[in-house]
Amino acid sequence: EKQLNGLEHGNLAQVRHVVLVLSGKGGVGKSTLTTELALALRHAGKKVGILDVDLCGPSIPRMLCVGRQDVHQCDAGWVPVYTDAQKSLALMSIGFLLENPDDAVVWRGPKKTALIGQFVSDVAWGELDFLLVDTPPGTSDEHLAVVENLRKHKVDGAILVTTPQAVSTGDVRREITFCKKTGLRILGIVENMRMQQHLLQRWRGGAGKAFWITIFG
């Protein structure tokens, strides 16, 4: 198979766009945003995948009402779980690999890093318009593992999620620093859960420009 859009041969070779969803703080609606963005893109006729690397709190399968699914293997690696018969929305999560969905993942950094490396390289996504990577809060092992494993592929950038509270905005500033240090382009910031706000604050289109959106509380 030949290169596509400058990507190297591999399981991400037919993925056109890769976007990370980051938050410095937990509970800001990052997984919800990932799910809603994936559904909106699918509604627009795009083929979408979600890679859930929130290893200690995988919530995407529940949000998409997927339930318990067995993960199978093919010659190219793990086959993602599809949410529809048309296979327009694919998902891979550690939630599918646990014997009990309520089991706690009590792993040290190296084991987490190894699994994320497998998730990036060994999932047979096939042809996708967008791959959204839902990450845990913070700027630690999981985030570094994702960025480092994706370096050889084309990553469009990251969407940061925050809430209006000072503690959360302080954490998102640290996330901005993380993006700058790792060379990860910031596509935009979503301010979630602002009370008495119905939709948007500001949208700036065009190449190289980021956006800021405020979503209802």
N, C-alpha and C positions, 0 to 999 in steps of 0.2 A: 504494500500500500504506500502511495506517495505522500509526501508532506502536504498538509493542508493549512493555509493561512500562516505558514511559517512555523508550525508546531512540529516537534519531532515525532517519529513513529512511536506508537504506544497507545495505551487505553484512553489518553486524552487527545489523540491526534485529530479526532473528528469533533472535538468540542470547540466551538467558535469563540465563546466568551466565558471567562471565569471571574466571578465576583465574590469577594469575601464579605460577610456580615459580622462586624465586630462591635463589642461594647466593653467599656472599662468596668462596668458594674452589672451585677446580676439583677434580674427582675425588671428590666427596662422594656421588654417586649421584643427582644432580638429574634427569637424563634418565631414569634407571631408575624413579625415583619417578613422574615424569610419565607414563611408559608404563603402569606398574602401576595408577596412579590412573585413567587413561583406560579400561583394560580392566575394572577393577572397576566403574566407572560404567556401562560398556556392559553388563556382566553384570547390573547392576541394572535394565536396560531403558531406559537413557538414551541419547540421541544425543549423540555427543561429537566435538569437533574438537581437534586439536593444532596449534598454530602454533609451529614450531621456528625461533626467531630466534637460535640459536647459530650465527652465520654462519661462524665459523672452524672449528667442530667439530660439524657436524650429524650426530647419531648416532641420532635417533629413527627414520628410515626403516629402518636396519639392525635396530634393536631390534624393530620391528614386521614384519620380514621382507618389506618391500615391494619392495626392489630398485630397479632403474632404471626410472623411469616418465616418460613425456612429460606435460608440463603443457599443457593445452589452454585456450583462451579461449572465453567465451561473451559474450553482451551485457552481463552484469553484471560481468565480469572473469575472473580466473583460476579454473578449476575445480579444487578440491582433489582430491587422490588419495584414493580410498576403499580401505580394507583388506578390505572384505567386500562380498558381493553385496547385502546389505540396506542398505548405505550408512549404517551406524550409527556408523562411526568414520572421520572424515575427517582428512587430514593435508596440511599445506603446509610445505615446507622448501626451503632453498637447495640442498640435496642433489639435488633434481630439476632444477635449472637449470644444473648444472655439466656440461660435456661429459665430464669424467672425474671419478668420485667421489673420486679421490685428489688432485685439483687443490687447491692451497692458495689460499685467498681472501686476496689481498694488497691490501686496500682501505683507504683512509683513511676517517676518520669520516664526512664528508659523504655518501659513496657508500653506506656502511652505513645511515646515517639515512634516505636516500632509499628504499632497498629495504625497510626496515622499514615506512616509511610506506605503500608499495605493498602489503605483506603485510597490513597492518591494514585498508586501505580497499578493496583491489581483489580480494580473494579471495571468491568467491561461496559462502559457507558454507551458505546456506539456513537451514533451521530446526534449531537445536541447543539441547540442554539445557545443555551446558557447553562452553566453549572454554578449553582449558588452554594457556598460553603458556610454553614452555620457553625460558629465557633463558641466556646465557653467564654465567660467574662474573664478579663485580665489580659496580661501581656507575658505569659510564661511559657512553659514547655510546649503545650499544644499549639500555641500560635507560632512559635519559632519553627516547630516541626512542619506545620502546614506551609509556611512561607518558603522554607528551605526546600521542601519536596516539590514545590510548584515552580521553583526558579527556572527550571529548564523548559517550562511551558509559558504560554502567553497569559499573564494575569492582568485583567483590565484594571483592577483596583479594589478598593474597599468602601462599603457603606457603613458609617458609624451610627450607632443608636444611643440616645440618651434620653433622660427625662429632665424637666426644668429645675429640679432640686439642686442646690449647690453641691451636695456630695456627689451627685451623678455627673454634673458638668465638670467637676474637678477630675473625675475618673476619665471622662472622655478626652480631656486635655492630655492626660497621660497616654491615652490610646493614639492620639494624634502624634505625639512624640515617638511612639513605637513605630508608626507608619513611616515617619521621616527617617528613623534610624535603619529601618529594613528596606527602604526604597519602595514602599508600597504606596501607590497613588491613591489619594482620597477622592472618591467620586462624589461624596456628599454626606451630609449629616441629617439624620431624622430625629427630631425632638418629639418624643411620644408622651402621651398622657398629660398634656397641658389642659387643665380644666377650662371649660367654657370656650374652647377653640374648636371649630368645626373642621377646618381643613388647612389650607396652606399658608405659609408665611412668605416665602420667596422661592422662586424657581429661576435659575439662570441656565439657559441652554447653550449649545455651541461647544465646539471642541475645546478641551482643556479647562472648562469651567465646572465648578462644583455646584451643588444645590443644597438648600436648607429647607426642610419641610416640617411644619408642626402639625401633628395629627391629634384628633379629638381625644379627650380624656374619658 
